[in-house]
Amino acid sequence: MKYLIIGNSAGALGAVEGIRRLDKAGTITVLGEEPYRAYSRPMITRLLKGEADVDGIAMRSPDYYRSMGVELVTGVAAESLDLDANRVSATDGKSYDWDRLLLACGSKPLVPPVPGLADLPYVTFLTADDALAIRERVVNGGCRRIGVIGGGLIGLSLAEALMDMGAEPLIFEQMPRILPSIISDGVAGRLAGMLVDRGLAIYAGSGVAAVEKTGAGYVIRLNDGSMHEVDLVAVAAGVRPRTELVSAILPEGARYLPVDAGMATGQEGIYACGDMVSLPEQLSGTSKPIPTWPNAYMGGRTAGYNMAGGKADIRVALPFNAFHYFNIALATAGCSVAVNGDETVVWDNGAYREVMLRDGRISGFAALGDIDNGGLLSWLMRRGADVSACGAEIAAPDFSHLSLSPELRRELEETVKEGQNEGSGSY
Ligand SMILES: Cc1cc2nc3c(=O)[nH]c(=O)nc-3n(C[C@H](O)[C@H](O)[C@H](O)COP(=O)(O)OP(=O)(O)OC[C@H]3O[C@@H](n4cnc5c(N)ncnc54)[C@H](O)[C@@H]3O)c2cc1C
């Protein structure tokens, strides 16, 4: 069997490991546009800060691809797919065949149509090379005040690293609050207050109207008329799935490539995973993008296992994020805000927490400051456990397995035991 994987990141690693569960002999080729072996994208902040080189944030050892029987082709992008011939043409002038194909192309930065922006040498923050380029501008190019357009996860992680380097980032977020897509007003307001206390400049609620060149730097003009001088503009306004290769199989009007829970695209022998797909989300069952590292890895692993003849569904099809920004812990999962009559249970005493309940079951939560029992809340949410008997205690930082009914506690203990026996999973 010939396996071809396009993209060399979280999804690809999962796929290689999923394939090798069942098929030790098939040939696996991985085409990666970037010139590196797979590295941790969340850790590119370490490159920016000069704490590591790209090898230092690699996800697997230098020997990994050889030991897994993988031909890794780096610095080469797939350019077009021939779906009739099962063949990909690539930028090295060669073509690559497949019996089973995995698309794991991830995402690219979304650059908003702000007047003046396209003419500037702005930077983005998605890849190792992006991080190294920003480092060069800060360390050797004298850039100190950096305008970051976008107050989402990528903008905040960039801002944190820049502050650690002694630079002065300014966050511009058009929505009234930071992290608009993953937390509620209550959590965002508290988090923003903590970040401002740590010295971060946040301008939320007014979009960028234009960016203009001035002398040695730039002026960012907001819709509210205020002007901000910066030395460098960084665009962190979100990401778009890289579906350019699959336009022929993308449903009309869809931005993400839909897959089923086994990561199949519906095209014979073609699977996809990670940031470029939408997949049945576990709680609602509706098809949604879940652009997180664990989802990409587990999606790849599920796809690989199925490509090699197995039959499995992805296990973690649920939005879950846990971060430490500016030494503040934040965990979020599921729905970020209460909808359609959901109840929100709030804990606001030292730590701040919101747990959303739908018909007595957890539909989402956010924990700020103390995230210790985030794993337990996630398990209860995935399990669809009825927690109505827990009352307000469900949002307390000391809510623990001891607070559960004896039946749920037994089930949790079984799950933990199973997890320990299976290691990283049975597929
Ligand atoms: C700064 C930052 C911080 C993050 N922090 C977190 C975090 O804390 N927690 C978390 O869960 N997630 C985080 N993420 C998101 C996480 O990194 C992604 O969800 C994950 O990397 C997606 O994996 P993927 O395999 O789908 O694609 P990607 O990691 O995007 O990789 C896709 C690869 O495919 C290559 N490629 C694309 N098209 C082609 C082609 N035609 N031919 C060959 N190669 C191609 C690309 O060059 C790229 O190397 C963060 C992301 C960033 C940028």
The ligand as an SDF file (V2000), in Angstrom:
LIG
                    3D

 53 58  0  0  0  0  0  0  0  0999 V2000
    1.3970   30.7500   17.5310 C   0  0  0  0  0  0  0  0  0  0  0  0
    0.4630   29.5790   17.6280 C   0  0  0  0  0  0  0  0  0  0  0  0
    0.1100   29.0990   18.8820 C   0  0  0  0  0  0  0  0  0  0  0  0
   -0.7510   28.0100   19.0000 C   0  0  0  0  0  0  0  0  0  0  0  0
   -1.0440   27.5440   20.2420 N   0  0  0  0  0  0  0  0  0  0  0  0
   -1.8330   26.4560   20.3870 C   0  0  0  0  0  0  0  0  0  0  0  0
   -2.0920   25.9150   21.6700 C   0  0  0  0  0  0  0  0  0  0  0  0
   -1.6390   26.4450   22.6900 O   0  0  0  0  0  0  0  0  0  0  0  0
   -2.8800   24.7950   21.7630 N   0  0  0  0  0  0  0  0  0  0  0  0
   -3.3910   24.2070   20.6290 C   0  0  0  0  0  0  0  0  0  0  0  0
   -4.0900   23.1940   20.7530 O   0  0  0  0  0  0  0  0  0  0  0  0
   -3.1600   24.7000   19.4000 N   0  0  0  0  0  0  0  0  0  0  0  0
   -2.3930   25.8130   19.2380 C   0  0  0  0  0  0  0  0  0  0  0  0
   -2.1440   26.3040   17.9910 N   0  0  0  0  0  0  0  0  0  0  0  0
   -2.8180   25.6690   16.8350 C   0  0  0  0  0  0  0  0  0  0  0  0
   -2.0890   24.3980   16.3860 C   0  0  0  0  0  0  0  0  0  0  0  0
   -0.7290   24.6980   16.1630 O   0  0  0  0  0  0  0  0  0  0  0  0
   -2.7630   23.8790   15.1080 C   0  0  0  0  0  0  0  0  0  0  0  0
   -4.1030   23.5530   15.4240 O   0  0  0  0  0  0  0  0  0  0  0  0
   -2.0560   22.6560   14.5400 C   0  0  0  0  0  0  0  0  0  0  0  0
   -0.7070   22.9420   14.2410 O   0  0  0  0  0  0  0  0  0  0  0  0
   -2.7540   22.1730   13.2680 C   0  0  0  0  0  0  0  0  0  0  0  0
   -2.0410   21.1010   12.7410 O   0  0  0  0  0  0  0  0  0  0  0  0
   -2.2040   20.6790   11.2130 P   0  0  0  0  0  0  0  0  0  0  0  0
   -1.3970   19.4340   11.0490 O   0  0  0  0  0  0  0  0  0  0  0  0
   -3.6170   20.6980   10.8280 O   0  0  0  0  0  0  0  0  0  0  0  0
   -1.5600   21.8540   10.3420 O   0  0  0  0  0  0  0  0  0  0  0  0
   -0.3740   22.8470   10.5090 P   0  0  0  0  0  0  0  0  0  0  0  0
    0.3070   22.7500   11.8230 O   0  0  0  0  0  0  0  0  0  0  0  0
   -0.8850   24.1790   10.0870 O   0  0  0  0  0  0  0  0  0  0  0  0
    0.6670   22.3480    9.4080 O   0  0  0  0  0  0  0  0  0  0  0  0
    0.3220   22.1760    8.0620 C   0  0  0  0  0  0  0  0  0  0  0  0
    1.6010   21.9770    7.2750 C   0  0  0  0  0  0  0  0  0  0  0  0
    1.2560   21.6500    5.9440 O   0  0  0  0  0  0  0  0  0  0  0  0
    2.1070   22.3490    5.0490 C   0  0  0  0  0  0  0  0  0  0  0  0
    1.4280   22.4540    3.7590 N   0  0  0  0  0  0  0  0  0  0  0  0
    0.3080   23.1530    3.4650 C   0  0  0  0  0  0  0  0  0  0  0  0
   -0.0250   23.0000    2.1760 N   0  0  0  0  0  0  0  0  0  0  0  0
    0.9180   22.1920    1.6400 C   0  0  0  0  0  0  0  0  0  0  0  0
    1.1470   21.6850    0.3250 C   0  0  0  0  0  0  0  0  0  0  0  0
    0.3330   21.9730   -0.6900 N   0  0  0  0  0  0  0  0  0  0  0  0
    2.2040   20.8720    0.1290 N   0  0  0  0  0  0  0  0  0  0  0  0
    3.0520   20.5440    1.1620 C   0  0  0  0  0  0  0  0  0  0  0  0
    2.8880   21.0130    2.4210 N   0  0  0  0  0  0  0  0  0  0  0  0
    1.8400   21.8340    2.6420 C   0  0  0  0  0  0  0  0  0  0  0  0
    2.3040   23.6880    5.7470 C   0  0  0  0  0  0  0  0  0  0  0  0
    3.4450   24.3640    5.2370 O   0  0  0  0  0  0  0  0  0  0  0  0
    2.4490   23.2480    7.2010 C   0  0  0  0  0  0  0  0  0  0  0  0
    3.7850   22.9350    7.5060 O   0  0  0  0  0  0  0  0  0  0  0  0
   -1.2830   27.3890   17.8340 C   0  0  0  0  0  0  0  0  0  0  0  0
   -0.9310   27.8810   16.5710 C   0  0  0  0  0  0  0  0  0  0  0  0
   -0.0690   28.9570   16.4640 C   0  0  0  0  0  0  0  0  0  0  0  0
    0.3050   29.4610   15.1000 C   0  0  0  0  0  0  0  0  0  0  0  0
  1  2  1  0
  2  3  1  0
  2 52  2  0
  3  4  2  0
  4  5  1  0
  4 50  1  0
  5  6  2  0
  6  7  1  0
  6 13  1  0
  7  8  2  0
  7  9  1  0
  9 10  1  0
 10 11  2  0
 10 12  1  0
 12 13  2  0
 13 14  1  0
 14 15  1  0
 14 50  1  0
 15 16  1  0
 16 17  1  0
 16 18  1  0
 18 19  1  0
 18 20  1  0
 20 21  1  0
 20 22  1  0
 22 23  1  0
 23 24  1  0
 24 25  2  0
 24 26  1  0
 24 27  1  0
 27 28  1  0
 28 29  2  0
 28 30  1  0
 28 31  1  0
 31 32  1  0
 32 33  1  0
 33 34  1  0
 33 48  1  0
 34 35  1  0
 35 36  1  0
 35 46  1  0
 36 37  1  0
 36 45  1  0
 37 38  2  0
 38 39  1  0
 39 40  1  0
 39 45  2  0
 40 41  1  0
 40 42  2  0
 42 43  1  0
 43 44  2  0
 44 45  1  0
 46 47  1  0
 46 48  1  0
 48 49  1  0
 50 51  2  0
 51 52  1  0
 52 53  1  0
M  END
$$$$
